[in-house]
Amino acid sequence: MARQTGLTRYSGTMGGVRHFKIKGLSGDFAGMVGGPSGDQILTAPEFERTRENMNEFGGCATAGKSIRTGLSQVIKQMSDPQMTGRLTGIIKKINIEDETEKRGRRAILISQERQYLTGFAFDRNVSLEGVFTAPYTLNNTPARDSGTLTVAAFNPANLVNAPAGATHFRLIVALACISDFEYNDQTGSYEPIDAANNELSYVAYSGYLDLSAAIATSTVVTATLPGSPTLTADASVLFCVGIEFFQQVNSEYYLFNSGNALKIASIF
């Protein structure tokens, strides 16, 4: 792949070279046109491994979409342009751990490989640890339907790295239930094993906390999944912790578009 540095710009192809952009990267790129046809990839014996990889990659993308859907209320302002690809890549690592199914149909067993997703930062450029350094504890109920963040009294001036102009912040607890996925031979696609609870979610916020004043009491934020669900062993709950910043103008609080952070702090 080449990066275009001159002034000439065009769309489509010219002389066997196509011109394109890549999301999240600046500049223009170019690459050669060619390769096998779509029919060859779908039918030719020599592309069997390619078809297996495509099938599993599609399943990983489906599982990643479920995570993004469950957390859609909060990740828009807390993710980088490559977040979707990074998340899919991690799920692919989970996928290849399955040793019970053959290639092309390996299951995505998040419940058995939680370590891969634990600690995932939705914006790789703004980590929660770099923004919020106050110690905290996480707890969940035995039924796995509720999670609580507890932060002891602390001084934001010492333990919160806020963007310039911010006056307040809120702490966030976001729970999202994600099922394991398996390949369905009848539909030819990957589907959630615990479909009833997949993508079930809830987001809870602290009050608006003043960046210039010490917080004298513990801050407790609890999120509870709606409907009192009964989660199967094939379902995992992503316990996400985040922080978002605001500027207060009179009685209104205006959310910053940058500087916010969210990560998967625990999975239960």
C-alpha positions in Angstrom: 0.0 0.0 0.0 1.3 3.4 -0.9 0.6 6.8 0.6 0.0 9.6 -1.8 2.1 12.7 -1.2 1.5 14.8 -4.4 -1.2 17.2 -5.4 -3.0 14.9 -7.9 -6.3 13.5 -6.5 -8.8 11.3 -8.2 -11.6 8.8 -7.4 -11.9 5.2 -8.8 -9.0 3.5 -10.5 -6.4 4.6 -13.0 -3.7 2.4 -14.6 -4.5 -0.4 -12.3 -4.2 1.7 -9.2 -7.1 2.6 -6.9 -7.3 5.6 -4.6 -8.8 5.5 -1.2 -8.9 6.8 2.4 -8.6 4.9 5.7 -10.9 5.9 8.5 -8.9 7.5 11.4 -5.8 8.2 9.3 -5.0 11.4 7.5 -3.9 11.6 3.9 -4.7 9.6 0.8 -3.7 6.0 0.0 -3.3 3.9 -3.1 -3.1 0.2 -3.9 -3.1 -2.2 -6.8 -6.4 -3.4 -8.3 -6.6 -7.2 -8.7 -6.8 -10.5 -6.8 -9.2 -13.4 -7.0 -12.8 -13.0 -7.9 -15.6 -13.3 -5.4 -16.7 -16.6 -6.9 -13.2 -18.0 -6.6 -13.1 -17.1 -2.9 -16.5 -18.6 -2.2 -16.1 -21.9 -4.2 -12.5 -22.7 -5.1 -10.8 -25.5 -3.0 -7.6 -23.4 -2.6 -9.6 -20.7 -0.7 -11.1 -23.1 1.9 -8.9 -21.6 4.6 -9.9 -18.1 3.5 -13.6 -19.1 3.8 -13.0 -20.5 7.3 -11.3 -17.3 8.4 -14.0 -15.1 6.8 -16.7 -17.1 8.6 -15.1 -16.8 12.0 -14.2 -13.1 11.5 -17.9 -12.5 10.7 -18.9 -14.2 14.0 -16.3 -12.1 15.9 -17.7 -8.9 14.3 -21.2 -10.0 15.4 -20.1 -10.5 19.0 -18.3 -7.1 18.9 -21.4 -5.4 17.7 -23.4 -6.9 20.6 -20.8 -5.3 23.0 -21.1 -1.9 21.2 -24.9 -2.1 21.2 -25.0 -2.9 24.9 -22.7 0.1 25.7 -24.1 2.4 23.0 -25.3 5.0 25.5 -21.7 5.8 26.6 -19.1 4.8 24.1 -19.9 7.4 21.4 -17.9 10.1 23.2 -15.4 7.7 24.7 -13.9 5.7 21.8 -11.2 6.2 19.1 -11.8 5.6 15.4 -10.2 2.2 15.5 -12.1 0.9 18.5 -14.3 -1.4 16.5 -11.4 -3.1 14.9 -9.4 -3.4 18.1 -12.5 -4.9 19.8 -13.0 -7.4 17.0 -9.3 -8.4 17.1 -9.6 -9.2 20.8 -12.7 -11.3 20.3 -10.8 -13.2 17.5 -8.2 -14.1 20.2 -11.1 -15.6 22.3 -12.4 -17.4 19.2 -9.2 -19.3 18.5 -9.1 -20.6 22.0 -12.0 -22.9 21.4 -10.8 -26.4 20.9 -14.2 -28.2 20.7 -15.2 -27.1 17.1 -13.3 -27.3 13.8 -11.9 -24.2 12.1 -14.5 -22.0 10.6 -17.0 -22.9 13.3 -15.1 -22.3 16.5 -17.2 -20.8 19.3 -16.7 -17.4 20.9 -16.5 -18.3 24.6 -16.2 -15.0 26.3 -17.4 -16.6 29.6 -14.3 -18.9 29.6 -11.7 -16.3 28.3 -12.7 -13.2 30.2 -9.1 -12.1 30.7 -8.8 -11.0 27.0 -11.5 -8.3 27.4 -10.7 -7.2 31.0 -9.0 -3.8 31.0 -10.1 -3.0 27.4 -10.0 0.8 26.9 -12.5 2.2 24.5 -10.3 5.1 23.6 -6.7 4.0 23.4 -5.6 7.6 23.5 -7.3 8.4 26.9 -6.9 5.7 29.5 -9.0 5.8 32.7 -5.9 5.2 34.8 -4.3 8.3 33.2 -7.4 10.5 34.0 -8.7 9.1 37.3 -6.2 7.8 39.9 -8.3 7.7 43.0 -8.5 4.1 44.4 -11.9 2.4 44.1 -13.5 -1.0 44.7 -15.9 -3.0 42.6 -18.6 -5.4 43.8 -21.4 -7.4 42.2 -24.3 -9.3 43.5 -24.3 -13.2 43.5 -27.1 -13.1 40.9 -24.7 -11.1 38.7 -27.5 -8.6 38.0 -26.0 -5.5 39.7 -22.6 -3.9 40.2 -21.4 -1.2 42.5 -18.4 1.2 42.3 -17.2 2.7 45.6 -14.7 5.5 45.8 -13.6 6.7 49.2 -13.4 10.4 50.0 -10.7 12.1 47.9 -9.5 15.4 46.5 -10.1 15.7 42.7 -7.3 18.3 42.5 -4.8 15.6 43.3 -6.4 12.5 41.7 -8.3 13.7 38.6 -6.5 14.9 35.4 -9.2 17.0 33.9 -9.1 18.8 30.5 -8.7 22.5 30.5 -11.9 24.4 31.1 -13.7 21.5 32.9 -15.4 22.4 36.2 -17.2 19.2 37.1 -17.1 15.4 36.4 -19.3 12.4 36.8 -18.3 8.8 37.4 -20.0 6.1 35.3 -20.9 2.5 35.9 -22.1 0.7 32.7 -23.1 -3.0 32.8 -23.6 -4.9 29.6 -24.5 -8.6 29.4 -22.8 -10.4 26.5 -23.5 -14.0 25.6 -21.1 -16.6 24.2 -21.6 -17.2 20.5 -21.7 -20.4 18.5 -22.1 -21.3 14.9 -25.5 -22.4 13.7 -25.3 -24.8 10.8 -28.9 -24.2 9.8 -28.7 -20.4 9.5 -25.0 -20.4 8.5 -24.1 -17.7 11.0 -22.9 -17.1 14.5 -25.7 -16.6 17.1 -25.8 -15.8 20.9 -26.3 -18.9 23.1 -28.1 -16.8 25.7 -30.0 -14.7 23.3 -32.6 -13.6 25.9 -30.0 -11.7 27.9 -27.5 -10.7 25.2 -27.0 -6.9 25.0 -29.0 -6.3 28.2 -27.5 -3.2 29.8 -27.9 -0.4 32.2 -25.8 2.8 32.8 -25.7 4.7 36.2 -24.0 8.0 37.0 -22.7 9.8 40.0 -23.9 13.3 40.7 -21.9 16.2 39.2 -18.8 16.4 41.3 -16.9 19.7 41.6 -13.3 19.5 40.4 -12.2 22.3 42.8 -13.6 20.9 46.0 -12.6 17.9 48.1 -15.2 15.1 48.3 -15.7 14.4 52.0 -17.8 11.2 51.7 -17.6 8.0 49.7 -19.0 8.1 46.2 -21.1 5.1 45.4 -22.5 4.3 42.0 -24.7 1.2 41.4 -26.0 -0.1 38.1 -28.7 -2.9 38.0 -29.7 -4.8 34.9 -33.4 -4.3 34.2 -36.0 -7.1 34.6 -34.3 -9.2 37.3 -32.7 -11.4 34.6 -31.6 -15.0 35.3 -28.2 -15.2 33.6 -26.9 -18.6 32.3 -23.3 -19.7 32.5 -23.0 -18.7 28.8 -23.6 -15.0 29.7 -20.9 -12.6 31.0 -21.5 -9.1 32.4 -19.1 -6.4 31.4 -18.5 -4.1 34.4 -17.4 -0.8 32.8 -16.1 2.2 34.7 -15.7 5.6 33.2 -15.5 9.3 33.8 -16.8 12.3 31.8 -16.1 16.0 32.2 -18.4 19.0 32.1 -18.2 22.8 32.1 -20.8 24.5 34.3 -22.4 27.6 32.9 -25.0 29.1 35.2 -27.1 26.1 36.1 -26.3 24.0 33.0 -23.6 21.4 32.6 -22.1 21.0 29.1 -20.4 17.7 28.3 -16.9 17.8 26.9 -16.3 15.9 23.6 -12.8 14.9 24.6 -10.9 13.8 27.7 -13.6 11.3 28.8 -12.5 7.7 29.5 -14.2 4.3 29.8 -12.8 0.8 30.3 -14.0 -2.7 31.0 -12.8 -2.9 34.6 -14.1 -6.3 35.4 -16.2 -9.2 34.0 -18.4 -11.3 36.1 
